[in-house]
Amino acid sequence: MVSEKFWLGTGPQFSFNTSAKNEYDINLQAGDELDYFQESQLEWNTFDFGWAFELTYNLWDIRGGKGLNVNLRYTLGITDIIKDNPGDAVTNSVFQLSFSFPFIKDPE
């Protein structure tokens, strides 16, 4: 907690790939459509490791310090997500923006 309104956080993020597939919809010239589906689980690693950084700002206090929060989160991908990749590593890096409103009452 940096102040009453700002929070900072950082830490590891572990992710697991449970399924993967490729889907294509191809429109042909004669108006026909071709749907293509391929399981691609074997092409991807099932484990992904990253490091997350988070900033939270409390917009206003509604109930005892629990109000509307804005969260910014960036996760830096560290592990290569493609199996047997001979080239440069391909990683998952994600930027997220979220809003939260706690529904928990303060103990009285």
C-alpha positions, -999 to +999 in steps of 0.1 A: +000+000+000+016+032-012-011+055+002-048+052+012-057+053-025-028+035-042-016-001-040+013-017-059+019-054-063+043-078-081+048-115-082+050-147-102+022-159-125+018-196-134-005-206-163-015-239-177-027-246-212-055-271-211-065-270-248-056-254-281-071-254-315-070-237-349-102-226-365-105-210-400-135-198-419-126-195-456-150-178-481-145-192-516-152-173-548-184-192-557-200-183-524-191-216-508-177-216-473-150-239-459-147-245-422-114-259-410-106-272-375-074-287-362-063-297-328-030-280-321-023-289-285+009-307-295+025-275-308+023-256-275+039-260-241+014-267-214+031-245-188+037-208-189+056-187-164+055-149-162+060-120-138+031-097-130+031-060-120-001-044-107-012-009-098-046-003-081-063+030-075-093+035-052-116+060-070-139+066-041-147+051-007-182+037-005-181+015+026-152+017+050-124+020+025-140-005+001-151+014-030-147+014-068-112+003-077-093+006-111-066-020-116-038-019-142-019-051-146+010-061-169+023-097-170+057-101-187+059-136-203+092-154-195+089-189-209+087-199-246+051-211-253+060-230-285+074-265-282+108-273-299+111-237-311+146-232-328+141-195-333+135-166-309+113-173-279+076-166-283+061-154-250+027-144-236+027-108-224-006-093-213-018-058-203-051-057-184-075-030-172-102-039-148-127-022-124-138-038-092-164-031-066-162-051-033-194-064-019-180-074+015-194-056+045-172-043+073-174-063+105-194-043+131 
